[in-house]
Amino acid sequence: MLAQEESLTLAPAAGWALAALAAVLLLVVGRELRQAPGKLLVLMAAAFLDMVGLFMVLPILPFYVRQLGADTALFGVPIGEGTLTGLVVISFTVAQLLSAPWWGRFSDRFGRRPALMVALAASSAAFLLFGFADSLWLLVLSRLVQGAGGGTVGVIQAYVADAVPSEQRAKALGWLSAATNLGVAFGPVIGSAAIGFGELDLSPQDGAQTLGRAAPGVLAALLCALNVVFAWRFLPESQDQQPKAKPATTPGAAVRLVLAQPRLPASRLILTYAIAIGAAQGVNPTLVLFLGARFGVTEHTIGWYFMYIGALSVLARTLLLGRAVDALGEARLSRVGIVLLAAGLAAIPATGSLVGLAAATALLPVGMALTFPCVTALLSKVVPKEERGMYMGLQQTFGGVARLVAPLAYGLAYDELGAGAPFWLAGAVVAATLALRAGGQLPVSTLR
């Protein structure tokens, strides 16, 4: 009850908290931006704009599903609103995880820049389809196209690995994550403003002409199109311009290699990334239920909690990661990050006040900031350069599978074992990745 009263007393200050948080983030990022590698500034800007566009439409997706999916049935069986929304959301993830290694392989052969340009153009088309979708199936198609274009995360990471010396890759990947996290923070705000813009009369003639609910999709598409022009004008290619020979390892063979030989350096890094990110992000749906039951958090206040996580994530990547890499190195720091992430997950059920919750929660973004950029940087070092994009795409595929499976497992644990069970289980799963000797390096020759 005390925690619920605390939550309610914080509500009147929410607007001021948002303004102060945004000011702090912009101040810190602006000050630290001078330390970011010059080659990555354009890529960071493109990644930021891409994430803004994505999160302009993502928060309003359930409302579109509600409007277009009424009375939907599959083989004559009615599908509930929650299940239908989940299926539409999952369609993006499925397309993304299937396309990621193929995008990576394409970029290995023909360059990172062409892959990113095509993907951004596909995203622009997907946003337009989203905005003007008048049926559930067109909405699903827009998410599939968007997910296929979103399979270029590994390409972006490979671009960083190409453009930055190996000893600076973890810090550079941290900067890239900070840029995308800023997009996550500001995208929903712009999307909400776009909804209001859709109600404006755009015609000087008699009779109202409005974009209506298409406005967020249209504005996101325009933003993405501008991003294509921006990248075409300012983003250089990070590889040699000549197409390369077809790599010896296919994406399918690489998947089988990871599963059959998990002790190889690339395999254990990919598995570490997938298991840890699945636990860290897969527990979020049950986290919302837990916060509501214990702290009285509602749909009106849950945004502040995730904004707190997002702000700490940006600050950790800009202020802490680079210095920590210099002090400890990527291999050791990735283990520190895993320990912090596991401890934060396990500590959340033990909290009984907002102060305790804030302290336990702070370990999550810090742990993720120290873990994932380091693991990805290490992966870029232990795979052949000519297959770097494919393996980084493969890492995203394994991570995508984990993010699909984990929410179901943790939701079942919440229902059957109690409210604290998902967090203890997730903490144990993250800690178990230490057995893979996360971050350990072996000669590249042991990859195959």
Contacts in CASP RR format, 6 or more apart in sequence:
PFRMAT RR
TARGET T0000
AUTHOR 0000-0000-0000
METHOD contacts of the structure
MODEL  1
MLAQEESLTLAPAAGWALAALAAVLLLVVGRELRQAPGKLLVLMAAAFLD
MVGLFMVLPILPFYVRQLGADTALFGVPIGEGTLTGLVVISFTVAQLLSA
PWWGRFSDRFGRRPALMVALAASSAAFLLFGFADSLWLLVLSRLVQGAGG
GTVGVIQAYVADAVPSEQRAKALGWLSAATNLGVAFGPVIGSAAIGFGEL
DLSPQDGAQTLGRAAPGVLAALLCALNVVFAWRFLPESQDQQPKAKPATT
PGAAVRLVLAQPRLPASRLILTYAIAIGAAQGVNPTLVLFLGARFGVTEH
TIGWYFMYIGALSVLARTLLLGRAVDALGEARLSRVGIVLLAAGLAAIPA
TGSLVGLAAATALLPVGMALTFPCVTALLSKVVPKEERGMYMGLQQTFGG
VARLVAPLAYGLAYDELGAGAPFWLAGAVVAATLALRAGGQLPVSTLR
2 353 0 8 1.000
3 294 0 8 1.000
3 295 0 8 1.000
3 296 0 8 1.000
3 352 0 8 1.000
3 353 0 8 1.000
3 354 0 8 1.000
3 357 0 8 1.000
4 295 0 8 1.000
4 296 0 8 1.000
6 295 0 8 1.000
6 353 0 8 1.000
6 354 0 8 1.000
7 295 0 8 1.000
7 296 0 8 1.000
7 297 0 8 1.000
7 301 0 8 1.000
7 354 0 8 1.000
10 17 0 8 1.000
10 301 0 8 1.000
10 304 0 8 1.000
10 354 0 8 1.000
11 300 0 8 1.000
11 301 0 8 1.000
14 301 0 8 1.000
14 304 0 8 1.000
17 304 0 8 1.000
18 304 0 8 1.000
18 307 0 8 1.000
21 307 0 8 1.000
21 311 0 8 1.000
22 185 0 8 1.000
24 311 0 8 1.000
25 182 0 8 1.000
25 185 0 8 1.000
25 311 0 8 1.000
25 314 0 8 1.000
25 315 0 8 1.000
28 314 0 8 1.000
28 315 0 8 1.000
28 318 0 8 1.000
28 319 0 8 1.000
29 178 0 8 1.000
29 182 0 8 1.000
29 314 0 8 1.000
29 318 0 8 1.000
32 318 0 8 1.000
32 319 0 8 1.000
33 41 0 8 1.000
36 44 0 8 1.000
36 172 0 8 1.000
36 175 0 8 1.000
37 163 0 8 1.000
37 164 0 8 1.000
37 168 0 8 1.000
37 172 0 8 1.000
37 175 0 8 1.000
39 163 0 8 1.000
39 164 0 8 1.000
39 236 0 8 1.000
40 160 0 8 1.000
40 163 0 8 1.000
40 164 0 8 1.000
40 172 0 8 1.000
40 175 0 8 1.000
40 176 0 8 1.000
42 230 0 8 1.000
42 231 0 8 1.000
42 234 0 8 1.000
42 235 0 8 1.000
42 236 0 8 1.000
43 156 0 8 1.000
43 159 0 8 1.000
43 160 0 8 1.000
43 163 0 8 1.000
43 176 0 8 1.000
43 235 0 8 1.000
44 175 0 8 1.000
44 176 0 8 1.000
44 179 0 8 1.000
45 179 0 8 1.000
45 230 0 8 1.000
46 116 0 8 1.000
46 120 0 8 1.000
46 227 0 8 1.000
46 230 0 8 1.000
46 231 0 8 1.000
46 235 0 8 1.000
47 156 0 8 1.000
47 176 0 8 1.000
47 179 0 8 1.000
47 180 0 8 1.000
48 179 0 8 1.000
48 180 0 8 1.000
48 182 0 8 1.000
48 183 0 8 1.000
49 223 0 8 1.000
49 224 0 8 1.000
49 226 0 8 1.000
49 227 0 8 1.000
49 230 0 8 1.000
50 120 0 8 1.000
50 123 0 8 1.000
50 224 0 8 1.000
50 227 0 8 1.000
51 179 0 8 1.000
51 180 0 8 1.000
51 182 0 8 1.000
51 183 0 8 1.000
51 184 0 8 1.000
51 187 0 8 1.000
52 183 0 8 1.000
52 186 0 8 1.000
52 187 0 8 1.000
52 190 0 8 1.000
52 223 0 8 1.000
53 127 0 8 1.000
53 187 0 8 1.000
53 190 0 8 1.000
53 220 0 8 1.000
53 223 0 8 1.000
53 224 0 8 1.000
54 123 0 8 1.000
54 146 0 8 1.000
54 187 0 8 1.000
54 220 0 8 1.000
55 183 0 8 1.000
55 184 0 8 1.000
55 186 0 8 1.000
55 187 0 8 1.000
55 188 0 8 1.000
55 191 0 8 1.000
56 187 0 8 1.000
56 188 0 8 1.000
56 190 0 8 1.000
56 191 0 8 1.000
56 194 0 8 1.000
56 216 0 8 1.000
56 217 0 8 1.000
56 219 0 8 1.000
56 220 0 8 1.000
56 223 0 8 1.000
57 127 0 8 1.000
57 130 0 8 1.000
57 131 0 8 1.000
57 191 0 8 1.000
57 216 0 8 1.000
57 217 0 8 1.000
57 220 0 8 1.000
58 188 0 8 1.000
59 188 0 8 1.000
59 191 0 8 1.000
60 191 0 8 1.000
60 195 0 8 1.000
60 216 0 8 1.000
61 85 0 8 1.000
61 88 0 8 1.000
61 89 0 8 1.000
62 82 0 8 1.000
62 85 0 8 1.000
64 130 0 8 1.000
64 133 0 8 1.000
64 139 0 8 1.000
64 213 0 8 1.000
65 81 0 8 1.000
65 84 0 8 1.000
65 85 0 8 1.000
65 88 0 8 1.000
65 136 0 8 1.000
65 139 0 8 1.000
66 81 0 8 1.000
66 85 0 8 1.000
67 213 0 8 1.000
68 133 0 8 1.000
68 134 0 8 1.000
68 135 0 8 1.000
68 136 0 8 1.000
68 139 0 8 1.000
69 84 0 8 1.000
69 136 0 8 1.000
71 78 0 8 1.000
72 78 0 8 1.000
72 79 0 8 1.000
72 80 0 8 1.000
72 84 0 8 1.000
72 136 0 8 1.000
73 79 0 8 1.000
79 87 0 8 1.000
84 136 0 8 1.000
87 140 0 8 1.000
88 136 0 8 1.000
88 139 0 8 1.000
88 140 0 8 1.000
88 143 0 8 1.000
89 143 0 8 1.000
90 404 0 8 1.000
91 140 0 8 1.000
91 143 0 8 1.000
91 144 0 8 1.000
91 147 0 8 1.000
92 143 0 8 1.000
92 144 0 8 1.000
92 146 0 8 1.000
92 147 0 8 1.000
93 147 0 8 1.000
93 400 0 8 1.000
93 403 0 8 1.000
93 404 0 8 1.000
94 144 0 8 1.000
94 404 0 8 1.000
95 143 0 8 1.000
95 144 0 8 1.000
95 145 0 8 1.000
95 146 0 8 1.000
95 147 0 8 1.000
95 148 0 8 1.000
95 149 0 8 1.000
95 150 0 8 1.000
95 151 0 8 1.000
96 147 0 8 1.000
96 148 0 8 1.000
96 149 0 8 1.000
96 150 0 8 1.000
96 151 0 8 1.000
96 153 0 8 1.000
96 396 0 8 1.000
96 400 0 8 1.000
97 151 0 8 1.000
97 396 0 8 1.000
97 397 0 8 1.000
97 399 0 8 1.000
97 400 0 8 1.000
97 401 0 8 1.000
97 404 0 8 1.000
98 148 0 8 1.000
98 397 0 8 1.000
99 147 0 8 1.000
99 148 0 8 1.000
99 149 0 8 1.000
99 150 0 8 1.000
99 151 0 8 1.000
100 150 0 8 1.000
100 151 0 8 1.000
100 152 0 8 1.000
100 153 0 8 1.000
100 154 0 8 1.000
100 393 0 8 1.000
100 394 0 8 1.000
100 396 0 8 1.000
100 397 0 8 1.000
101 251 0 8 1.000
101 252 0 8 1.000
101 254 0 8 1.000
101 255 0 8 1.000
101 390 0 8 1.000
101 393 0 8 1.000
101 394 0 8 1.000
101 397 0 8 1.000
102 251 0 8 1.000
103 115 0 8 1.000
103 119 0 8 1.000
103 149 0 8 1.000
103 151 0 8 1.000
103 152 0 8 1.000
103 154 0 8 1.000
103 155 0 8 1.000
103 393 0 8 1.000
104 115 0 8 1.000
104 152 0 8 1.000
104 154 0 8 1.000
104 155 0 8 1.000
104 158 0 8 1.000
104 389 0 8 1.000
104 390 0 8 1.000
104 392 0 8 1.000
104 393 0 8 1.000
105 247 0 8 1.000
105 250 0 8 1.000
105 251 0 8 1.000
105 387 0 8 1.000
105 389 0 8 1.000
105 390 0 8 1.000
106 114 0 8 1.000
106 115 0 8 1.000
107 114 0 8 1.000
107 115 0 8 1.000
107 116 0 8 1.000
107 152 0 8 1.000
107 155 0 8 1.000
107 158 0 8 1.000
107 239 0 8 1.000
107 389 0 8 1.000
108 158 0 8 1.000
108 244 0 8 1.000
108 247 0 8 1.000
108 386 0 8 1.000
108 387 0 8 1.000
108 388 0 8 1.000
108 389 0 8 1.000
108 390 0 8 1.000
109 243 0 8 1.000
109 244 0 8 1.000
109 245 0 8 1.000
109 246 0 8 1.000
109 247 0 8 1.000
110 243 0 8 1.000
110 244 0 8 1.000
111 237 0 8 1.000
111 238 0 8 1.000
111 239 0 8 1.000
112 155 0 8 1.000
112 156 0 8 1.000
112 158 0 8 1.000
112 159 0 8 1.000
112 162 0 8 1.000
112 237 0 8 1.000
112 238 0 8 1.000
112 239 0 8 1.000
113 231 0 8 1.000
113 235 0 8 1.000
113 236 0 8 1.000
113 237 0 8 1.000
113 238 0 8 1.000
115 152 0 8 1.000
115 155 0 8 1.000
116 152 0 8 1.000
116 155 0 8 1.000
116 156 0 8 1.000
116 159 0 8 1.000
116 231 0 8 1.000
116 235 0 8 1.000
117 228 0 8 1.000
117 231 0 8 1.000
117 232 0 8 1.000
119 149 0 8 1.000
119 150 0 8 1.000
119 151 0 8 1.000
119 152 0 8 1.000
119 155 0 8 1.000
120 224 0 8 1.000
120 227 0 8 1.000
120 228 0 8 1.000
120 231 0 8 1.000
121 224 0 8 1.000
121 225 0 8 1.000
121 228 0 8 1.000
122 145 0 8 1.000
122 146 0 8 1.000
122 148 0 8 1.000
122 149 0 8 1.000
123 145 0 8 1.000
123 146 0 8 1.000
123 149 0 8 1.000
123 150 0 8 1.000
123 224 0 8 1.000
124 221 0 8 1.000
124 224 0 8 1.000
124 225 0 8 1.000
124 228 0 8 1.000
125 145 0 8 1.000
125 221 0 8 1.000
126 142 0 8 1.000
126 143 0 8 1.000
126 145 0 8 1.000
126 146 0 8 1.000
126 147 0 8 1.000
126 149 0 8 1.000
127 142 0 8 1.000
127 146 0 8 1.000
127 217 0 8 1.000
127 218 0 8 1.000
127 220 0 8 1.000
127 221 0 8 1.000
127 224 0 8 1.000
128 217 0 8 1.000
128 218 0 8 1.000
128 221 0 8 1.000
129 138 0 8 1.000
129 141 0 8 1.000
129 142 0 8 1.000
129 145 0 8 1.000
130 139 0 8 1.000
130 142 0 8 1.000
130 143 0 8 1.000
130 146 0 8 1.000
130 217 0 8 1.000
130 220 0 8 1.000
131 142 0 8 1.000
131 213 0 8 1.000
131 214 0 8 1.000
131 216 0 8 1.000
131 217 0 8 1.000
131 218 0 8 1.000
131 221 0 8 1.000
132 214 0 8 1.000
133 139 0 8 1.000
133 141 0 8 1.000
133 142 0 8 1.000
151 393 0 8 1.000
151 396 0 8 1.000
153 392 0 8 1.000
153 393 0 8 1.000
153 396 0 8 1.000
154 389 0 8 1.000
154 392 0 8 1.000
154 393 0 8 1.000
154 395 0 8 1.000
154 396 0 8 1.000
155 389 0 8 1.000
155 392 0 8 1.000
155 393 0 8 1.000
156 176 0 8 1.000
157 173 0 8 1.000
157 176 0 8 1.000
157 376 0 8 1.000
157 380 0 8 1.000
157 389 0 8 1.000
157 392 0 8 1.000
157 393 0 8 1.000
158 238 0 8 1.000
158 380 0 8 1.000
158 388 0 8 1.000
158 389 0 8 1.000
158 392 0 8 1.000
158 393 0 8 1.000
159 238 0 8 1.000
160 169 0 8 1.000
160 172 0 8 1.000
160 173 0 8 1.000
160 176 0 8 1.000
160 380 0 8 1.000
161 169 0 8 1.000
161 377 0 8 1.000
161 380 0 8 1.000
161 388 0 8 1.000
161 392 0 8 1.000
162 238 0 8 1.000
162 239 0 8 1.000
162 388 0 8 1.000
163 172 0 8 1.000
163 238 0 8 1.000
164 172 0 8 1.000
166 377 0 8 1.000
166 380 0 8 1.000
166 381 0 8 1.000
169 330 0 8 1.000
169 376 0 8 1.000
169 377 0 8 1.000
169 380 0 8 1.000
169 381 0 8 1.000
170 321 0 8 1.000
170 322 0 8 1.000
170 325 0 8 1.000
170 329 0 8 1.000
170 330 0 8 1.000
170 333 0 8 1.000
170 373 0 8 1.000
170 374 0 8 1.000
170 376 0 8 1.000
170 377 0 8 1.000
171 321 0 8 1.000
171 322 0 8 1.000
171 325 0 8 1.000
171 373 0 8 1.000
173 372 0 8 1.000
173 373 0 8 1.000
173 376 0 8 1.000
173 377 0 8 1.000
174 317 0 8 1.000
174 321 0 8 1.000
174 322 0 8 1.000
174 369 0 8 1.000
174 373 0 8 1.000
175 317 0 8 1.000
175 318 0 8 1.000
177 313 0 8 1.000
177 317 0 8 1.000
177 369 0 8 1.000
177 372 0 8 1.000
177 373 0 8 1.000
178 313 0 8 1.000
178 314 0 8 1.000
178 317 0 8 1.000
178 318 0 8 1.000
181 310 0 8 1.000
181 313 0 8 1.000
181 314 0 8 1.000
181 317 0 8 1.000
182 314 0 8 1.000
184 310 0 8 1.000
185 307 0 8 1.000
185 310 0 8 1.000
185 311 0 8 1.000
185 314 0 8 1.000
190 219 0 8 1.000
191 216 0 8 1.000
191 219 0 8 1.000
191 220 0 8 1.000
194 215 0 8 1.000
194 216 0 8 1.000
194 217 0 8 1.000
194 219 0 8 1.000
194 220 0 8 1.000
195 213 0 8 1.000
195 215 0 8 1.000
195 216 0 8 1.000
196 215 0 8 1.000
197 211 0 8 1.000
197 215 0 8 1.000
197 219 0 8 1.000
198 210 0 8 1.000
198 211 0 8 1.000
198 212 0 8 1.000
198 213 0 8 1.000
198 214 0 8 1.000
198 215 0 8 1.000
199 210 0 8 1.000
199 212 0 8 1.000
200 210 0 8 1.000
201 207 0 8 1.000
201 208 0 8 1.000
201 209 0 8 1.000
201 210 0 8 1.000
202 209 0 8 1.000
202 210 0 8 1.000
202 211 0 8 1.000
203 209 0 8 1.000
211 218 0 8 1.000
244 386 0 8 1.000
247 386 0 8 1.000
247 387 0 8 1.000
247 390 0 8 1.000
249 257 0 8 1.000
249 387 0 8 1.000
249 390 0 8 1.000
249 448 0 8 1.000
251 390 0 8 1.000
251 394 0 8 1.000
254 387 0 8 1.000
254 390 0 8 1.000
254 391 0 8 1.000
254 394 0 8 1.000
255 394 0 8 1.000
255 397 0 8 1.000
257 264 0 8 1.000
257 267 0 8 1.000
257 448 0 8 1.000
258 264 0 8 1.000
258 266 0 8 1.000
258 267 0 8 1.000
258 270 0 8 1.000
258 271 0 8 1.000
258 394 0 8 1.000
258 398 0 8 1.000
261 267 0 8 1.000
262 268 0 8 1.000
262 271 0 8 1.000
262 436 0 8 1.000
264 442 0 8 1.000
264 446 0 8 1.000
264 447 0 8 1.000
265 382 0 8 1.000
265 440 0 8 1.000
265 441 0 8 1.000
265 442 0 8 1.000
265 444 0 8 1.000
265 446 0 8 1.000
265 447 0 8 1.000
266 379 0 8 1.000
266 382 0 8 1.000
266 383 0 8 1.000
266 391 0 8 1.000
266 447 0 8 1.000
268 436 0 8 1.000
268 437 0 8 1.000
268 438 0 8 1.000
268 439 0 8 1.000
268 440 0 8 1.000
269 375 0 8 1.000
269 378 0 8 1.000
269 379 0 8 1.000
269 382 0 8 1.000
269 395 0 8 1.000
269 438 0 8 1.000
269 439 0 8 1.000
269 440 0 8 1.000
270 379 0 8 1.000
270 391 0 8 1.000
270 394 0 8 1.000
270 395 0 8 1.000
270 398 0 8 1.000
271 398 0 8 1.000
271 433 0 8 1.000
271 436 0 8 1.000
272 334 0 8 1.000
272 338 0 8 1.000
272 375 0 8 1.000
272 433 0 8 1.000
272 436 0 8 1.000
272 438 0 8 1.000
272 439 0 8 1.000
273 372 0 8 1.000
273 375 0 8 1.000
273 376 0 8 1.000
273 379 0 8 1.000
273 395 0 8 1.000
273 398 0 8 1.000
273 399 0 8 1.000
274 395 0 8 1.000
274 398 0 8 1.000
274 399 0 8 1.000
274 400 0 8 1.000
274 401 0 8 1.000
274 402 0 8 1.000
275 402 0 8 1.000
275 429 0 8 1.000
275 430 0 8 1.000
275 432 0 8 1.000
275 433 0 8 1.000
276 338 0 8 1.000
276 341 0 8 1.000
276 371 0 8 1.000
276 372 0 8 1.000
276 375 0 8 1.000
276 430 0 8 1.000
276 433 0 8 1.000
277 368 0 8 1.000
277 372 0 8 1.000
277 399 0 8 1.000
277 402 0 8 1.000
277 403 0 8 1.000
278 399 0 8 1.000
278 400 0 8 1.000
278 402 0 8 1.000
278 403 0 8 1.000
278 405 0 8 1.000
278 406 0 8 1.000
279 341 0 8 1.000
279 345 0 8 1.000
279 402 0 8 1.000
279 406 0 8 1.000
279 426 0 8 1.000
279 427 0 8 1.000
279 429 0 8 1.000
279 430 0 8 1.000
280 341 0 8 1.000
280 345 0 8 1.000
280 364 0 8 1.000
280 368 0 8 1.000
280 426 0 8 1.000
280 430 0 8 1.000
281 403 0 8 1.000
281 406 0 8 1.000
282 402 0 8 1.000
282 403 0 8 1.000
282 406 0 8 1.000
282 407 0 8 1.000
282 410 0 8 1.000
282 426 0 8 1.000
283 345 0 8 1.000
283 406 0 8 1.000
283 407 0 8 1.000
283 410 0 8 1.000
283 422 0 8 1.000
283 423 0 8 1.000
283 426 0 8 1.000
284 407 0 8 1.000
285 407 0 8 1.000
285 410 0 8 1.000
285 411 0 8 1.000
286 407 0 8 1.000
286 410 0 8 1.000
286 411 0 8 1.000
286 413 0 8 1.000
286 414 0 8 1.000
286 422 0 8 1.000
287 348 0 8 1.000
287 422 0 8 1.000
287 423 0 8 1.000
288 297 0 8 1.000
288 302 0 8 1.000
289 414 0 8 1.000
289 419 0 8 1.000
290 348 0 8 1.000
290 349 0 8 1.000
290 414 0 8 1.000
290 419 0 8 1.000
290 420 0 8 1.000
290 422 0 8 1.000
290 423 0 8 1.000
291 297 0 8 1.000
291 302 0 8 1.000
291 305 0 8 1.000
291 357 0 8 1.000
292 298 0 8 1.000
293 419 0 8 1.000
294 352 0 8 1.000
294 419 0 8 1.000
295 354 0 8 1.000
295 357 0 8 1.000
297 305 0 8 1.000
305 361 0 8 1.000
308 358 0 8 1.000
308 361 0 8 1.000
309 361 0 8 1.000
309 364 0 8 1.000
309 365 0 8 1.000
310 365 0 8 1.000
312 362 0 8 1.000
312 365 0 8 1.000
312 366 0 8 1.000
313 365 0 8 1.000
313 368 0 8 1.000
313 369 0 8 1.000
316 365 0 8 1.000
316 366 0 8 1.000
316 367 0 8 1.000
316 369 0 8 1.000
316 370 0 8 1.000
317 369 0 8 1.000
317 373 0 8 1.000
320 366 0 8 1.000
320 369 0 8 1.000
320 370 0 8 1.000
321 369 0 8 1.000
321 370 0 8 1.000
321 373 0 8 1.000
324 333 0 8 1.000
324 336 0 8 1.000
324 370 0 8 1.000
325 333 0 8 1.000
325 374 0 8 1.000
328 336 0 8 1.000
329 374 0 8 1.000
330 374 0 8 1.000
330 377 0 8 1.000
330 378 0 8 1.000
330 439 0 8 1.000
331 374 0 8 1.000
331 378 0 8 1.000
331 439 0 8 1.000
331 440 0 8 1.000
331 441 0 8 1.000
333 370 0 8 1.000
333 374 0 8 1.000
334 370 0 8 1.000
334 371 0 8 1.000
334 374 0 8 1.000
334 375 0 8 1.000
334 378 0 8 1.000
334 438 0 8 1.000
334 439 0 8 1.000
335 434 0 8 1.000
335 438 0 8 1.000
335 439 0 8 1.000
336 367 0 8 1.000
336 370 0 8 1.000
337 366 0 8 1.000
337 367 0 8 1.000
337 368 0 8 1.000
337 370 0 8 1.000
337 371 0 8 1.000
337 374 0 8 1.000
338 367 0 8 1.000
338 371 0 8 1.000
338 430 0 8 1.000
338 431 0 8 1.000
338 433 0 8 1.000
338 434 0 8 1.000
338 438 0 8 1.000
339 431 0 8 1.000
339 434 0 8 1.000
340 363 0 8 1.000
340 366 0 8 1.000
340 367 0 8 1.000
340 370 0 8 1.000
341 363 0 8 1.000
341 364 0 8 1.000
341 367 0 8 1.000
341 368 0 8 1.000
341 371 0 8 1.000
341 427 0 8 1.000
341 430 0 8 1.000
342 427 0 8 1.000
342 428 0 8 1.000
342 430 0 8 1.000
342 431 0 8 1.000
343 363 0 8 1.000
343 427 0 8 1.000
344 360 0 8 1.000
344 361 0 8 1.000
344 363 0 8 1.000
344 364 0 8 1.000
344 427 0 8 1.000
345 364 0 8 1.000
345 423 0 8 1.000
345 424 0 8 1.000
345 426 0 8 1.000
345 427 0 8 1.000
345 430 0 8 1.000
346 423 0 8 1.000
346 424 0 8 1.000
346 427 0 8 1.000
346 428 0 8 1.000
347 359 0 8 1.000
347 360 0 8 1.000
347 363 0 8 1.000
348 357 0 8 1.000
348 360 0 8 1.000
348 361 0 8 1.000
348 420 0 8 1.000
348 423 0 8 1.000
349 419 0 8 1.000
349 420 0 8 1.000
349 423 0 8 1.000
349 424 0 8 1.000
350 360 0 8 1.000
351 357 0 8 1.000
351 359 0 8 1.000
351 360 0 8 1.000
371 438 0 8 1.000
374 439 0 8 1.000
375 438 0 8 1.000
375 439 0 8 1.000
376 392 0 8 1.000
376 395 0 8 1.000
378 439 0 8 1.000
378 440 0 8 1.000
378 441 0 8 1.000
379 391 0 8 1.000
379 392 0 8 1.000
379 395 0 8 1.000
380 388 0 8 1.000
380 392 0 8 1.000
381 441 0 8 1.000
381 444 0 8 1.000
382 441 0 8 1.000
382 442 0 8 1.000
382 444 0 8 1.000
382 447 0 8 1.000
383 391 0 8 1.000
383 444 0 8 1.000
383 447 0 8 1.000
384 444 0 8 1.000
384 447 0 8 1.000
406 426 0 8 1.000
409 425 0 8 1.000
410 422 0 8 1.000
410 425 0 8 1.000
410 426 0 8 1.000
411 422 0 8 1.000
413 421 0 8 1.000
413 422 0 8 1.000
413 425 0 8 1.000
414 420 0 8 1.000
414 421 0 8 1.000
414 422 0 8 1.000
END
